[in-house]
Amino acid sequence: MSLYDTLRHFADSYGLVVMIALFLLLCAWPFRPGSKQYNRNAATMIFKDEDDGR
């Protein structure tokens, strides 16, 4: 069995599982408990130094 076949087998089986798990983790990350303040801070950061045109 060549190295190519070994790496292809890994990518077809375990690599897919790892990528799906990573995708789900990154999708759920903003919704974790305690992140509400961090999300609000990130959403309003662009308005921090705004002086309303004065």
Secondary structure as the mmCIF struct_conf table of DSSP 4:
data_model
#
loop_
_struct_conf.conf_type_id
_struct_conf.id
_struct_conf.beg_label_comp_id
_struct_conf.beg_label_asym_id
_struct_conf.beg_label_seq_id
_struct_conf.end_label_comp_id
_struct_conf.end_label_asym_id
_struct_conf.end_label_seq_id
HELX_RH_AL_P HELX_RH_AL_P1 LEU A 3 PHE A 10
HELX_RH_PI_P HELX_RH_PI_P1 ALA A 11 GLY A 15
HELX_RH_AL_P HELX_RH_AL_P2 LEU A 16 ALA A 28
HELX_RH_3T_P HELX_RH_3T_P1 TRP A 29 PHE A 31
BEND BEND1 ARG A 32 ARG A 32
TURN_TY1_P TURN_TY1_P1 PRO A 33 GLY A 34
HELX_RH_AL_P HELX_RH_AL_P3 LYS A 36 THR A 44
HELX_RH_3T_P HELX_RH_3T_P2 MET A 45 PHE A 47
TURN_TY1_P TURN_TY1_P2 LYS A 48 ASP A 49
TURN_TY1_P TURN_TY1_P3 ASP A 52 GLY A 53
#
